[in-house]
């Protein structure tokens, strides 16, 4: 009988978590990551601000070559006759990641929508950090967060808010976001 071997050189998921932003923690290979406890609706303004719950401080495990960052929440119009027009970008250690910049609009109505953000960048590339792509030079601790703003007051919107759900009457529910990381690389 031949023994079955596992290749340590092929790419694989080294570490992965996707957490509700209620203050819970996860133990990773390089320490504990704790989410923000999101307990309130966040209104968008005309300036970029951190999306509550989106910020993580994370150190990838040895062998990591790629990171996928994910964040999911809900975005709603302030009232039923407004359109939603907003922009967001990924921020890593205070740098705007240019390739992540996005503007989205809902001009056809609909009160609320899921907002799912996912961005991938390379790790341990050598040289220096790249603010265009988000690629990181080394395996160091980093703070990753999502920044958001509305286009103008004519497009007033809020996140983490569910108002119409039961079909009986308007309710006001804070719906917490989720945030996560997938570290991809090889064990060798």
MOSUL-V260672 format. One record per residue. N is the residue number from 0. RES is the residue in one letter. PSI is psi in degrees with one decimal (none if undefined). BURIAL is # if it has 9 or more other ideal C-beta (glycine too) atoms within 8 Angstrom, else .. Layout:
N_RES_PSI_BURIAL + N_RES_PSI_BURIAL
This chain:
0_X_135.7_. + 1_X_144.2_. + 2_X_143.8_. + 3_X_125.5_. + 4_X_157.9_. + 5_X_126.4_. + 6_X_129.2_. + 7_X_-2.6_. + 8_X_-19.2_. + 9_X_152.7_. + 10_X_139.9_. + 11_X_166.3_. + 12_X_119.5_. + 13_X_-31.1_# + 14_X_142.0_# + 15_X_136.8_. + 16_X_152.0_# + 17_X_108.5_. + 18_X_143.5_# + 19_X_136.2_. + 20_X_74.2_# + 21_X_22.3_. + 22_X_4.0_. + 23_X_160.5_. + 24_X_159.3_. + 25_X_140.0_. + 26_X_126.1_. + 27_X_178.6_# + 28_X_-20.4_. + 29_X_34.1_. + 30_X_-175.2_. + 31_X_136.4_. + 32_X_128.8_# + 33_X_134.4_. + 34_X_159.8_# + 35_X_142.5_. + 36_X_101.6_. + 37_X_116.6_# + 38_X_0.7_. + 39_X_158.0_. + 40_X_146.0_# + 41_X_117.5_# + 42_X_137.0_. + 43_X_150.5_# + 44_X_-177.5_. + 45_X_2.8_. + 46_X_150.3_. + 47_X_138.2_. + 48_X_154.7_# + 49_X_131.6_# + 50_X_121.2_# + 51_X_131.2_# + 52_X_-10.6_# + 53_X_-15.2_# + 54_X_127.6_# + 55_X_139.7_# + 56_X_124.1_. + 57_X_139.1_# + 58_X_116.5_# + 59_X_155.0_# + 60_X_158.8_# + 61_X_137.3_. + 62_X_-5.7_# + 63_X_134.0_# + 64_X_-15.9_# + 65_X_147.0_# + 66_X_134.7_# + 67_X_122.0_# + 68_X_135.2_# + 69_X_144.9_# + 70_X_132.9_# + 71_X_131.9_# + 72_X_-164.7_# + 73_X_142.8_# + 74_X_139.3_# + 75_X_151.1_# + 76_X_153.6_# + 77_X_-34.0_. + 78_X_169.5_. + 79_X_-6.6_. + 80_X_10.3_. + 81_X_153.0_# + 82_X_157.3_# + 83_X_124.0_# + 84_X_115.8_# + 85_X_160.2_# + 86_X_150.7_# + 87_X_160.9_# + 88_X_160.7_# + 89_X_137.4_# + 90_X_126.3_# + 91_X_117.4_# + 92_X_40.8_. + 93_X_0.5_. + 94_X_131.4_. + 95_X_122.7_. + 96_X_105.7_# + 97_X_-39.1_# + 98_X_-13.2_. + 99_X_-9.3_# + 100_X_130.8_# + 101_X_143.9_. + 102_X_131.8_. + 103_X_148.5_# + 104_X_143.6_# + 105_X_103.3_# + 106_X_-1.7_. + 107_X_8.0_. + 108_X_-172.7_. + 109_X_125.5_. + 110_X_-41.8_. + 111_X_154.2_# + 112_X_148.0_# + 113_X_142.8_. + 114_X_104.6_# + 115_X_120.8_. + 116_X_135.8_# + 117_X_130.0_. + 118_X_138.3_# + 119_X_137.8_. + 120_X_161.1_# + 121_X_154.5_# + 122_X_148.7_# + 123_X_45.7_# + 124_X_-11.7_# + 125_X_175.1_. + 126_X_-124.4_. + 127_X_165.9_. + 128_X_146.3_# + 129_X_110.7_# + 130_X_-13.4_. + 131_X_-49.4_. + 132_X_-20.5_# + 133_X_-4.8_# + 134_X_139.8_# + 135_X_140.5_# + 136_X_-35.2_# + 137_X_179.5_. + 138_X_68.8_# + 139_X_165.8_. + 140_X_142.6_. + 141_X_151.5_# + 142_X_121.6_# + 143_X_133.5_# + 144_X_164.1_# + 145_X_131.5_# + 146_X_141.8_# + 147_X_153.7_# + 148_X_158.3_# + 149_X_163.6_# + 150_X_-47.2_# + 151_X_177.8_. + 152_X_-19.1_. + 153_X_-15.3_. + 154_X_45.7_# + 155_X_132.5_# + 156_X_164.4_# + 157_X_156.1_# + 158_X_161.7_# + 159_X_31.0_# + 160_X_125.3_# + 161_X_118.4_# + 162_X_-45.8_# + 163_X_114.5_. + 164_X_-51.5_. + 165_X_-16.9_. + 166_X_-4.4_. + 167_X_-49.4_. + 168_X_168.1_. + 169_X_136.0_. + 170_X_162.3_# + 171_X_106.5_. + 172_X_131.2_. + 173_X_122.0_# + 174_X_112.1_# + 175_X_147.1_# + 176_X_174.0_# + 177_X_148.9_# + 178_X_146.0_# + 179_X_167.3_# + 180_X_139.6_# + 181_X_121.7_# + 182_X_124.8_# + 183_X_140.8_# + 184_X_-155.7_# + 185_X_154.1_# + 186_X_-19.2_. + 187_X_none_.
